[in-house]
Amino acid sequence: MSISEFIKKIEGEIEELTPGTLKPDTKYRTMEGWSSMHALIIVALVDTDYNVTITGEDLRSCQTITDLFNIIKSRV
């Protein structure tokens, strides 16, 4: 798993995101239009694609896509 693959998966799941929008240093929770629905989409994506469970607390503790990626990678 690479961060670029992870980003592509997120962009593919969230319809509002144009491919290429997210970068490793993107502070996803402060993006315009971010909502709890997007958080649920990410939780489901991670569970389905990586067989890793992340919590709301995990999402709140992360600032960037890289932070989230590192949590997931540590649990794979």
Order of alpha helices (4+ residues) and beta strands (2+ residues): alpha-alpha-alpha-alpha
